[in-house]
């Protein structure tokens, strides 16, 4: 028994690729959003240290260490209340890092 001539019907391959690539591009553009400008992690840290009156050490860019408790902060500076010596207003741009004082 011979089979009759059969034609294989194939859909054009260019269309699905174009559709898939354009839909992938549009979904990637929709999913990818710009990261937020601020995470508020810094503010959260300051508030937590102020509320618990945690003694902190502020290390300045030149290596000098300041000990005290954070009293308040704003966009540009921190107020450090100290037992030994006067209270200080420290600009954030001069701070290298801050850590909790041990003991």
N, CA, C and O atoms as CSV, one atom per row, in Angstrom:
chain,resi,resn,atom,element,x,y,z
A,1,UNK,N,N,0.846,-1.160,0.000
A,1,UNK,CA,C,0.000,0.000,0.000
A,1,UNK,C,C,0.899,1.232,0.000
A,1,UNK,O,O,1.706,1.434,0.907
A,2,UNK,N,N,0.745,2.020,-0.999
A,2,UNK,CA,C,1.524,3.235,-1.112
A,2,UNK,C,C,0.744,4.386,-0.503
A,2,UNK,O,O,-0.474,4.498,-0.643
A,3,UNK,N,N,1.487,5.220,0.166
A,3,UNK,CA,C,0.816,6.377,0.775
A,3,UNK,C,C,0.751,7.492,-0.248
A,3,UNK,O,O,1.684,7.690,-1.027
A,4,UNK,N,N,-0.326,8.201,-0.244
A,4,UNK,CA,C,-0.419,9.322,-1.194
A,4,UNK,C,C,0.579,10.407,-0.803
A,4,UNK,O,O,1.033,10.471,0.339
A,5,UNK,N,N,0.898,11.228,-1.737
A,5,UNK,CA,C,1.830,12.325,-1.446
A,5,UNK,C,C,1.222,13.233,-0.391
A,5,UNK,O,O,0.119,13.762,-0.526
A,6,UNK,N,N,1.988,13.378,0.640
A,6,UNK,CA,C,1.515,14.250,1.717
A,6,UNK,C,C,2.426,15.469,1.778
A,6,UNK,O,O,3.648,15.367,1.667
A,7,UNK,N,N,1.823,16.567,1.950
A,7,UNK,CA,C,2.594,17.792,2.107
A,7,UNK,C,C,2.642,18.139,3.593
A,7,UNK,O,O,1.630,18.130,4.294
A,8,UNK,N,N,3.805,18.431,4.024
A,8,UNK,CA,C,3.976,18.818,5.416
A,8,UNK,C,C,3.702,20.318,5.518
A,8,UNK,O,O,4.335,21.134,4.849
A,9,UNK,N,N,2.754,20.646,6.363
A,9,UNK,CA,C,2.397,22.049,6.531
A,9,UNK,C,C,3.154,22.580,7.745
A,9,UNK,O,O,2.994,22.089,8.863
A,10,UNK,N,N,3.963,23.570,7.504
A,10,UNK,CA,C,4.740,24.184,8.581
A,10,UNK,C,C,4.364,25.653,8.705
A,10,UNK,O,O,4.245,26.355,7.701
A,11,UNK,N,N,4.179,26.111,9.916
A,11,UNK,CA,C,3.920,27.551,10.075
A,11,UNK,C,C,5.222,28.318,9.854
A,11,UNK,O,O,6.304,27.790,10.114
A,12,UNK,N,N,5.128,29.530,9.389
A,12,UNK,CA,C,6.352,30.311,9.203
A,12,UNK,C,C,7.058,30.515,10.554
A,12,UNK,O,O,6.419,30.866,11.546
A,13,UNK,N,N,8.362,30.295,10.581
A,13,UNK,CA,C,9.108,30.345,11.834
A,13,UNK,C,C,9.496,31.764,12.244
A,13,UNK,O,O,9.831,31.991,13.406
A,14,UNK,N,N,9.458,32.699,11.342
A,14,UNK,CA,C,9.881,34.065,11.660
A,14,UNK,C,C,8.880,34.751,12.591
A,14,UNK,O,O,9.291,35.496,13.481
A,15,UNK,N,N,7.606,34.523,12.412
A,15,UNK,CA,C,6.596,35.209,13.218
A,15,UNK,C,C,6.678,34.879,14.710
A,15,UNK,O,O,6.709,35.807,15.518
A,16,UNK,N,N,6.715,33.615,15.115
A,16,UNK,CA,C,6.773,33.339,16.556
A,16,UNK,C,C,8.026,33.904,17.225
A,16,UNK,O,O,7.974,34.352,18.370
A,17,UNK,N,N,9.161,33.883,16.501
A,17,UNK,CA,C,10.386,34.437,17.082
A,17,UNK,C,C,10.225,35.926,17.320
A,17,UNK,O,O,10.608,36.438,18.372
A,18,UNK,N,N,9.658,36.622,16.342
A,18,UNK,CA,C,9.455,38.064,16.480
A,18,UNK,C,C,8.496,38.357,17.628
A,18,UNK,O,O,8.724,39.276,18.416
A,19,UNK,N,N,7.439,37.584,17.718
A,19,UNK,CA,C,6.468,37.785,18.797
A,19,UNK,C,C,7.108,37.512,20.151
A,19,UNK,O,O,6.914,38.272,21.099
A,20,UNK,N,N,7.864,36.438,20.239
A,20,UNK,CA,C,8.490,36.076,21.512
A,20,UNK,C,C,9.502,37.132,21.934
A,20,UNK,O,O,9.552,37.513,23.104
A,21,UNK,N,N,10.310,37.608,20.986
A,21,UNK,CA,C,11.328,38.596,21.345
A,21,UNK,C,C,10.682,39.927,21.716
A,21,UNK,O,O,11.134,40.594,22.647
A,22,UNK,N,N,9.638,40.319,21.005
A,22,UNK,CA,C,8.991,41.592,21.336
A,22,UNK,C,C,8.242,41.494,22.657
A,22,UNK,O,O,8.220,42.460,23.420
A,23,UNK,N,N,7.627,40.352,22.948
A,23,UNK,CA,C,6.926,40.202,24.222
A,23,UNK,C,C,7.922,40.097,25.371
A,23,UNK,O,O,7.651,40.572,26.474
A,24,UNK,N,N,9.078,39.474,25.116
A,24,UNK,CA,C,10.105,39.387,26.158
A,24,UNK,C,C,10.662,40.772,26.458
A,24,UNK,O,O,10.910,41.113,27.615
A,25,UNK,N,N,10.857,41.571,25.405
A,25,UNK,CA,C,11.356,42.928,25.611
A,25,UNK,C,C,10.348,43.767,26.393
A,25,UNK,O,O,10.723,44.482,27.322
A,26,UNK,N,N,9.090,43.683,26.028
A,26,UNK,CA,C,8.078,44.494,26.704
A,26,UNK,C,C,7.891,44.043,28.152
A,26,UNK,O,O,7.690,44.881,29.031
A,27,UNK,N,N,7.952,42.734,28.419
A,27,UNK,CA,C,7.810,42.260,29.800
A,27,UNK,C,C,9.039,42.629,30.628
A,27,UNK,O,O,8.922,42.916,31.819
A,28,UNK,N,N,10.229,42.621,29.995
A,28,UNK,CA,C,11.443,43.012,30.718
A,28,UNK,C,C,11.390,44.493,31.071
A,28,UNK,O,O,11.821,44.890,32.154
A,29,UNK,N,N,10.871,45.304,30.173
A,29,UNK,CA,C,10.755,46.728,30.455
A,29,UNK,C,C,9.743,46.986,31.561
A,29,UNK,O,O,9.928,47.891,32.374
A,30,UNK,N,N,8.686,46.203,31.595
A,30,UNK,CA,C,7.670,46.389,32.619
A,30,UNK,C,C,8.170,45.918,33.980
A,30,UNK,O,O,7.859,46.553,34.988
A,31,UNK,N,N,8.926,44.838,34.044
A,31,UNK,CA,C,9.382,44.267,35.303
A,31,UNK,C,C,10.530,45.055,35.909
A,31,UNK,O,O,10.626,45.161,37.131
A,32,UNK,N,N,11.402,45.609,35.078
A,32,UNK,CA,C,12.596,46.279,35.577
A,32,UNK,C,C,12.247,47.713,35.971
A,32,UNK,O,O,11.891,48.539,35.131
A,33,UNK,N,N,12.359,47.984,37.269
A,33,UNK,CA,C,12.085,49.318,37.772
A,33,UNK,C,C,13.365,49.896,38.355
A,33,UNK,O,O,14.272,49.166,38.755
A,34,UNK,N,N,13.417,51.190,38.394
A,34,UNK,CA,C,14.584,51.857,38.966
A,34,UNK,C,C,14.613,51.612,40.477
A,34,UNK,O,O,13.562,51.605,41.119
A,35,UNK,N,N,15.801,51.412,41.050
A,35,UNK,CA,C,15.878,51.225,42.493
A,35,UNK,C,C,15.491,52.515,43.212
A,35,UNK,O,O,15.642,53.604,42.658
A,36,UNK,N,N,14.997,52.399,44.431
A,36,UNK,CA,C,14.611,53.612,45.155
A,36,UNK,C,C,15.823,54.484,45.470
A,36,UNK,O,O,16.940,53.988,45.621
A,37,UNK,N,N,15.585,55.790,45.567
A,37,UNK,CA,C,16.679,56.725,45.866
A,37,UNK,C,C,17.234,56.481,47.260
A,37,UNK,O,O,18.447,56.523,47.468
A,38,UNK,N,N,16.350,56.226,48.211
A,38,UNK,CA,C,16.798,55.968,49.579
A,38,UNK,C,C,16.107,54.723,50.112
A,38,UNK,O,O,14.964,54.429,49.761
A,39,UNK,N,N,16.814,54.004,50.958
A,39,UNK,CA,C,16.234,52.806,51.572
A,39,UNK,C,C,15.775,53.077,52.994
A,39,UNK,O,O,15.106,52.240,53.600
A,40,UNK,N,N,16.127,54.239,53.533
A,40,UNK,CA,C,15.810,54.629,54.910
A,40,UNK,C,C,16.507,53.758,55.939
A,40,UNK,O,O,16.169,53.835,57.120
A,41,UNK,N,N,17.455,52.941,55.544
A,41,UNK,CA,C,18.194,52.102,56.494
A,41,UNK,C,C,19.031,52.966,57.421
A,41,UNK,O,O,19.129,52.685,58.616
A,42,UNK,N,N,19.630,54.007,56.883
A,42,UNK,CA,C,20.450,54.906,57.690
A,42,UNK,C,C,19.587,55.587,58.750
A,42,UNK,O,O,19.973,55.656,59.917
A,43,UNK,N,N,18.428,56.087,58.349
A,43,UNK,CA,C,17.527,56.749,59.297
A,43,UNK,C,C,17.050,55.772,60.360
A,43,UNK,O,O,16.982,56.123,61.538
A,44,UNK,N,N,16.722,54.565,59.963
A,44,UNK,CA,C,16.277,53.541,60.911
A,44,UNK,C,C,17.361,53.261,61.939
A,44,UNK,O,O,17.070,53.121,63.127
A,45,UNK,N,N,18.614,53.177,61.490
A,45,UNK,CA,C,19.737,52.914,62.389
A,45,UNK,C,C,19.885,54.051,63.396
A,45,UNK,O,O,20.037,53.802,64.592
A,46,UNK,N,N,19.842,55.285,62.926
A,46,UNK,CA,C,19.990,56.434,63.823
A,46,UNK,C,C,18.875,56.472,64.865
A,46,UNK,O,O,19.137,56.676,66.051
A,47,UNK,N,N,17.648,56.277,64.429
A,47,UNK,CA,C,16.507,56.318,65.351
A,47,UNK,C,C,16.633,55.218,66.395
A,47,UNK,O,O,16.382,55.457,67.576
A,48,UNK,N,N,17.017,54.025,65.978
A,48,UNK,CA,C,17.169,52.911,66.913
A,48,UNK,C,C,18.239,53.222,67.960
A,48,UNK,O,O,18.043,52.952,69.145
A,49,UNK,N,N,19.370,53.790,67.527
A,49,UNK,CA,C,20.450,54.113,68.463
A,49,UNK,C,C,20.046,55.251,69.398
A,49,UNK,O,O,20.429,55.250,70.568
A,50,UNK,N,N,19.282,56.215,68.901
A,50,UNK,CA,C,18.837,57.329,69.732
A,50,UNK,C,C,17.832,56.867,70.779
A,50,UNK,O,O,17.905,57.285,71.935
A,51,UNK,N,N,16.895,56.008,70.384
A,51,UNK,CA,C,15.872,55.550,71.317
A,51,UNK,C,C,16.459,54.690,72.431
A,51,UNK,O,O,16.041,54.795,73.584
A,52,UNK,N,N,17.416,53.849,72.094
A,52,UNK,CA,C,18.004,52.970,73.104
A,52,UNK,C,C,19.182,53.631,73.826
A,52,UNK,O,O,19.757,53.052,74.748
A,53,UNK,N,N,19.541,54.869,73.391
A,53,UNK,CA,C,20.673,55.606,73.977
A,53,UNK,C,C,21.944,54.743,74.009
A,53,UNK,O,O,22.664,54.691,75.007
A,54,UNK,N,N,22.185,54.079,72.891
A,54,UNK,CA,C,23.359,53.208,72.744
A,54,UNK,C,C,24.620,54.048,72.588
A,54,UNK,O,O,24.666,54.923,71.723
A,55,UNK,N,N,25.647,53.806,73.407
A,55,UNK,CA,C,26.916,54.507,73.197
A,55,UNK,C,C,27.551,54.062,71.874
A,55,UNK,O,O,27.669,52.869,71.596
A,56,UNK,N,N,27.953,55.042,71.074
A,56,UNK,CA,C,28.544,54.744,69.774
A,56,UNK,C,C,29.915,55.394,69.669
A,56,UNK,O,O,30.248,56.322,70.404
A,57,UNK,N,N,30.693,54.878,68.736
A,57,UNK,CA,C,31.994,55.467,68.397
A,57,UNK,C,C,31.895,55.932,66.952
A,57,UNK,O,O,31.553,55.161,66.056
A,58,UNK,N,N,32.196,57.192,66.747
A,58,UNK,CA,C,32.215,57.754,65.391
A,58,UNK,C,C,33.673,57.917,65.000
A,58,UNK,O,O,34.426,58.627,65.666
A,59,UNK,N,N,34.066,57.263,63.927
A,59,UNK,CA,C,35.436,57.378,63.426
A,59,UNK,C,C,35.408,58.364,62.256
A,59,UNK,O,O,34.682,58.178,61.279
A,60,UNK,N,N,36.210,59.404,62.381
A,60,UNK,CA,C,36.262,60.434,61.338
A,60,UNK,C,C,37.231,60.035,60.233
A,60,UNK,O,O,37.995,59.081,60.378
A,61,UNK,N,N,37.189,60.772,59.134
A,61,UNK,CA,C,38.045,60.483,57.975
A,61,UNK,C,C,39.528,60.485,58.338
A,61,UNK,O,O,40.305,59.724,57.761
A,62,UNK,N,N,39.928,61.329,59.287
A,62,UNK,CA,C,41.344,61.401,59.660
A,62,UNK,C,C,41.732,60.380,60.726
A,62,UNK,O,O,42.879,60.366,61.173
A,63,UNK,N,N,40.789,59.521,61.143
A,63,UNK,CA,C,41.086,58.468,62.109
A,63,UNK,C,C,40.726,58.817,63.539
A,63,UNK,O,O,40.794,57.949,64.409
A,64,UNK,N,N,40.347,60.049,63.814
A,64,UNK,CA,C,39.956,60.446,65.174
A,64,UNK,C,C,38.657,59.755,65.569
A,64,UNK,O,O,37.737,59.634,64.761
A,65,UNK,N,N,38.591,59.300,66.824
A,65,UNK,CA,C,37.403,58.606,67.319
A,65,UNK,C,C,36.676,59.478,68.325
A,65,UNK,O,O,37.291,60.046,69.228
A,66,UNK,N,N,35.358,59.581,68.167
A,66,UNK,CA,C,34.518,60.348,69.074
A,66,UNK,C,C,33.539,59.381,69.742
A,66,UNK,O,O,32.872,58.603,69.060
A,67,UNK,N,N,33.451,59.428,71.067
A,67,UNK,CA,C,32.548,58.551,71.819
A,67,UNK,C,C,31.384,59.363,72.358
A,67,UNK,O,O,31.558,60.509,72.771
A,68,UNK,N,N,30.202,58.769,72.355
A,68,UNK,CA,C,29.041,59.449,72.906
A,68,UNK,C,C,27.755,58.767,72.504
A,68,UNK,O,O,27.752,57.629,72.034
A,69,UNK,N,N,26.649,59.489,72.699
A,69,UNK,CA,C,25.318,58.982,72.372
A,69,UNK,C,C,24.697,59.926,71.348
A,69,UNK,O,O,24.799,61.146,71.481
A,70,UNK,N,N,24.060,59.366,70.334
A,70,UNK,CA,C,23.397,60.202,69.328
A,70,UNK,C,C,22.179,60.861,69.959
A,70,UNK,O,O,21.331,60.191,70.549
A,71,UNK,N,N,22.099,62.186,69.827
A,71,UNK,CA,C,20.945,62.910,70.353
A,71,UNK,C,C,19.941,63.190,69.254
A,71,UNK,O,O,18.743,62.980,69.442
A,72,UNK,N,N,20.416,63.666,68.097
A,72,UNK,CA,C,19.551,63.875,66.940
A,72,UNK,C,C,20.396,63.877,65.673
A,72,UNK,O,O,21.626,63.884,65.722
A,73,UNK,N,N,19.706,63.869,64.540
A,73,UNK,CA,C,20.389,63.875,63.238
A,73,UNK,C,C,19.521,64.615,62.239
A,73,UNK,O,O,18.319,64.782,62.447
A,74,UNK,N,N,20.125,65.050,61.174
A,74,UNK,CA,C,19.380,65.571,60.034
A,74,UNK,C,C,20.082,65.126,58.757
A,74,UNK,O,O,20.896,64.204,58.784
A,75,UNK,N,N,19.778,65.762,57.664
A,75,UNK,CA,C,20.312,65.332,56.371
A,75,UNK,C,C,21.839,65.413,56.312
A,75,UNK,O,O,22.475,64.585,55.658
A,76,UNK,N,N,22.435,66.402,56.988
A,76,UNK,CA,C,23.867,66.657,56.836
A,76,UNK,C,C,24.719,66.368,58.060
A,76,UNK,O,O,25.937,66.241,57.928
A,77,UNK,N,N,24.128,66.258,59.252
A,77,UNK,CA,C,24.964,66.137,60.441
A,77,UNK,C,C,24.299,65.321,61.553
A,77,UNK,O,O,23.104,65.028,61.513
A,78,UNK,N,N,25.125,64.963,62.550
A,78,UNK,CA,C,24.690,64.229,63.742
A,78,UNK,C,C,25.080,65.037,64.966
A,78,UNK,O,O,26.117,65.699,64.973
A,79,UNK,N,N,24.251,64.985,66.001
A,79,UNK,CA,C,24.630,65.613,67.268
A,79,UNK,C,C,25.022,64.504,68.222
A,79,UNK,O,O,24.236,63.594,68.489
A,80,UNK,N,N,26.237,64.583,68.733
A,80,UNK,CA,C,26.781,63.575,69.629
A,80,UNK,C,C,26.858,64.165,71.031
A,80,UNK,O,O,27.545,65.161,71.255
A,81,UNK,N,N,26.144,63.540,71.983
A,81,UNK,CA,C,26.182,63.968,73.376
A,81,UNK,C,C,27.255,63.154,74.067
A,81,UNK,O,O,27.251,61.924,74.014
A,82,UNK,N,N,28.187,63.861,74.726
A,82,UNK,CA,C,29.311,63.178,75.358
A,82,UNK,C,C,29.322,63.457,76.853
A,82,UNK,O,O,28.917,64.533,77.291
A,83,UNK,N,N,29.792,62.475,77.647
A,83,UNK,CA,C,29.970,62.668,79.085
A,83,UNK,C,C,31.241,63.459,79.341
A,83,UNK,O,O,31.268,64.362,80.177
A,84,UNK,N,N,32.276,63.114,78.623
A,84,UNK,CA,C,33.578,63.776,78.788
A,84,UNK,C,C,33.766,64.763,77.650
A,84,UNK,O,O,34.050,64.363,76.521
A,85,UNK,N,N,33.614,66.025,77.932
A,85,UNK,CA,C,33.802,67.039,76.902
A,85,UNK,C,C,32.472,67.581,76.414
A,85,UNK,O,O,31.406,67.099,76.797
A,86,UNK,N,N,32.556,68.581,75.571
A,86,UNK,CA,C,31.335,69.215,75.063
A,86,UNK,C,C,30.619,68.334,74.038
A,86,UNK,O,O,31.208,67.448,73.421
A,87,UNK,N,N,29.323,68.618,73.885
A,87,UNK,CA,C,28.553,67.937,72.846
A,87,UNK,C,C,29.050,68.421,71.482
A,87,UNK,O,O,29.509,69.554,71.344
A,88,UNK,N,N,28.951,67.555,70.489
A,88,UNK,CA,C,29.500,67.889,69.172
A,88,UNK,C,C,28.454,67.769,68.079
A,88,UNK,O,O,27.571,66.913,68.133
A,89,UNK,N,N,28.565,68.630,67.099
A,89,UNK,CA,C,27.788,68.538,65.879
A,89,UNK,C,C,28.761,68.073,64.800
A,89,UNK,O,O,29.685,68.805,64.444
A,90,UNK,N,N,28.563,66.867,64.278
A,90,UNK,CA,C,29.510,66.261,63.344
A,90,UNK,C,C,28.859,66.160,61.966
A,90,UNK,O,O,27.782,65.582,61.817
A,91,UNK,N,N,29.519,66.725,60.970
A,91,UNK,CA,C,29.020,66.613,59.600
A,91,UNK,C,C,29.210,65.185,59.099
A,91,UNK,O,O,30.258,64.574,59.310
A,92,UNK,N,N,28.184,64.663,58.435
A,92,UNK,CA,C,28.230,63.283,57.925
A,92,UNK,C,C,29.348,63.101,56.897
A,92,UNK,O,O,29.900,62.007,56.772
A,93,UNK,N,N,29.678,64.137,56.177
A,93,UNK,CA,C,30.717,64.016,55.146
A,93,UNK,C,C,32.096,63.762,55.758
A,93,UNK,O,O,32.992,63.280,55.066
A,94,UNK,N,N,32.282,64.079,57.048
A,94,UNK,CA,C,33.561,63.848,57.726
A,94,UNK,C,C,33.624,62.496,58.427
A,94,UNK,O,O,34.669,62.121,58.958
A,95,UNK,N,N,32.503,61.755,58.432
A,95,UNK,CA,C,32.438,60.475,59.135
A,95,UNK,C,C,32.892,59.346,58.211
A,95,UNK,O,O,32.419,59.220,57.081
A,96,UNK,N,N,33.806,58.539,58.707
A,96,UNK,CA,C,34.260,57.367,57.964
A,96,UNK,C,C,33.303,56.209,58.228
A,96,UNK,O,O,32.791,55.598,57.290
A,97,UNK,N,N,33.058,55.904,59.518
A,97,UNK,CA,C,32.072,54.888,59.898
A,97,UNK,C,C,31.686,55.055,61.364
A,97,UNK,O,O,32.339,55.776,62.118
A,98,UNK,N,N,30.606,54.371,61.749
A,98,UNK,CA,C,30.069,54.422,63.113
A,98,UNK,C,C,29.882,52.989,63.580
A,98,UNK,O,O,29.462,52.125,62.811
A,99,UNK,N,N,30.198,52.743,64.846
A,99,UNK,CA,C,29.916,51.420,65.416
A,99,UNK,C,C,29.517,51.574,66.882
A,99,UNK,O,O,29.785,52.597,67.512
A,100,UNK,N,N,28.870,50.533,67.409
A,100,UNK,CA,C,28.449,50.537,68.819
A,100,UNK,C,C,29.659,50.365,69.707
A,100,UNK,O,O,30.547,49.558,69.429
A,101,UNK,N,N,29.681,51.141,70.789
A,101,UNK,CA,C,30.784,51.040,71.731
A,101,UNK,C,C,30.602,49.783,72.580
A,101,UNK,O,O,29.502,49.503,73.056
A,102,UNK,N,N,31.659,49.048,72.761
A,102,UNK,CA,C,31.598,47.801,73.548
A,102,UNK,C,C,31.672,48.114,75.028
A,102,UNK,O,O,32.362,49.039,75.456
A,103,UNK,N,N,30.940,47.314,75.805
A,103,UNK,CA,C,31.031,47.429,77.252
A,103,UNK,C,C,30.000,48.303,77.745
A,103,UNK,O,O,29.908,48.532,78.951
